[in-house]
Amino acid sequence: MTSKFLKILILLNFICPTVMAQLGESKKDIIAAFGTDYTAGTGDFDKPYISYTDIANPEDRQPYKVSIVFYFVIMDDGDERCSHMKFIYPLSERASLTDYYNKTLTSMDSVTWRDPDTRYLYHIKERYPFCTLMIWLGVDEYSYSSLFGKSKN
């Protein structure tokens, strides 16, 4: 892993702006920022992805493995752009993430938040033994309904 990526993960106890800035960026730019030590494939929503994994080492807790998965849409010109991201944490981090988002973002339900300034949508799901945090760019009420099968509040 690159030292830049490790620093981001250390700061990433809760999503930092450097990582969030990757939404909407090209695959090439993300690889330039995070390095070439990644796994690639096709995943959620049949979207191509790249995934980085490293150890987060917070001062107040035991170190743990965190993965960041960037999903891409293929544009008309063939360029791949990051449409959403998934962070994979140990399940033990779920309560801390939930508390943080309840304090800093607008709650849409008990596991979903929206940042009204950026229009990013955050959604936590438990997948034992992990906790996944999905983040989408530019989600409105219609797309929220199509993602989760319900209207907000």
C-alpha positions in Angstrom: 0.0 0.0 0.0 1.1 3.5 -0.6 1.8 5.7 2.5 -0.8 8.1 1.2 -3.4 5.4 1.3 -2.3 4.3 4.8 -2.6 7.9 6.0 -6.0 8.2 4.5 -7.2 5.1 6.3 -5.7 6.3 9.6 -7.7 9.5 9.2 -10.7 7.5 7.9 -12.0 6.6 11.3 -14.9 8.5 9.7 -14.9 9.3 6.1 -12.4 12.1 5.3 -12.7 14.7 2.5 -9.7 13.3 0.5 -11.5 9.9 0.0 -14.9 11.5 -0.6 -13.4 13.7 -3.4 -13.0 10.5 -5.4 -16.7 10.3 -6.2 -17.1 11.3 -9.8 -13.4 11.0 -10.5 -12.0 8.8 -13.3 -10.6 5.3 -12.6 -7.2 6.5 -13.8 -7.2 9.4 -11.4 -8.1 7.2 -8.4 -5.3 4.7 -9.3 -2.9 7.7 -9.6 -4.0 8.8 -6.1 -4.1 5.4 -4.3 -1.6 3.3 -6.2 -1.6 0.2 -8.3 -1.8 -2.4 -5.4 -5.6 -3.1 -5.9 -8.0 -5.9 -6.7 -10.3 -5.4 -9.7 -13.5 -7.1 -10.7 -17.3 -6.7 -11.2 -19.4 -6.4 -8.1 -22.5 -4.7 -6.7 -25.0 -3.6 -9.4 -22.8 -5.3 -12.0 -20.4 -2.3 -11.9 -16.6 -2.6 -12.4 -14.7 -1.9 -9.3 -11.2 -1.6 -7.8 -10.6 -2.3 -4.1 -7.8 -1.3 -1.7 -7.3 -2.9 1.7 -5.1 -1.8 4.6 -4.9 -1.7 8.3 -6.4 1.3 10.2 -4.6 2.0 13.4 -6.7 4.3 15.5 -5.1 5.6 18.8 -8.1 4.7 20.9 -8.8 1.2 19.6 -7.1 -2.0 18.3 -5.9 -1.9 14.7 -8.3 -3.4 12.1 -8.5 -4.1 8.4 -10.5 -1.7 6.3 -11.3 -2.0 2.6 -12.3 0.8 0.2 -14.1 -0.3 -3.0 -14.6 2.2 -5.8 -17.4 1.3 -8.3 -17.5 2.8 -11.8 -20.0 3.6 -14.5 -18.7 3.6 -18.1 -19.4 6.9 -19.8 -20.3 7.3 -23.5 -16.7 8.1 -24.3 -15.5 4.9 -22.6 -14.1 6.7 -19.5 -14.9 5.0 -16.2 -16.1 7.4 -13.4 -16.6 6.6 -9.7 -20.4 6.4 -9.0 -20.3 5.1 -5.5 -18.0 3.6 -2.9 -18.1 0.9 -0.3 -16.1 0.8 2.9 -15.8 -2.5 4.7 -15.2 -2.3 8.4 -15.3 -4.9 11.2 -18.8 -5.1 12.7 -17.3 -3.6 15.9 -17.1 -0.2 14.2 -20.8 0.0 13.4 -21.9 1.8 16.6 -19.2 4.4 16.2 -20.1 5.0 12.5 -23.8 5.3 13.4 -23.1 7.7 16.2 -20.9 9.9 14.1 -23.4 10.1 11.2 -26.3 10.8 13.5 -24.4 13.8 14.8 -23.1 15.1 11.5 -25.6 14.3 8.7 -29.3 14.4 8.1 -30.9 11.1 9.0 -33.2 9.5 6.5 -33.8 6.3 8.5 -31.9 4.4 11.2 -29.2 3.3 8.8 -29.2 6.0 6.1 -28.0 9.6 6.1 -27.7 12.4 3.6 -25.3 15.3 3.4 -27.4 18.1 2.2 -24.4 20.1 1.0 -22.8 17.4 -1.1 -25.9 15.3 -1.8 -23.9 12.2 -0.8 -26.0 9.4 0.6 -24.5 7.1 3.3 -26.0 3.7 4.1 -24.8 1.2 6.7 -25.5 -2.5 6.4 -24.4 -5.4 8.6 -22.9 -8.4 6.8 -21.5 -10.5 9.6 -18.6 -10.3 10.5 -18.4 -7.0 8.7 -20.2 -3.6 8.5 -20.4 -2.1 5.1 -20.9 1.6 4.4 -22.1 2.5 1.0 -21.7 6.1 -0.3 -23.5 7.4 -3.4 -22.9 10.6 -5.3 -25.9 13.0 -6.0 -28.8 10.9 -4.6 -32.2 12.5 -4.8 -35.5 11.3 -3.4 -36.3 9.2 -6.5 -33.0 7.4 -6.6 -33.2 6.8 -2.8 -36.5 5.1 -3.4 -35.1 2.9 -6.2 -32.0 2.0 -4.1 -33.9 1.0 -0.9 -37.5 0.4 -2.1 -39.0 3.1 0.1 -39.4 6.9 0.3 -37.5 8.9 2.7 -39.1 9.3 6.2 
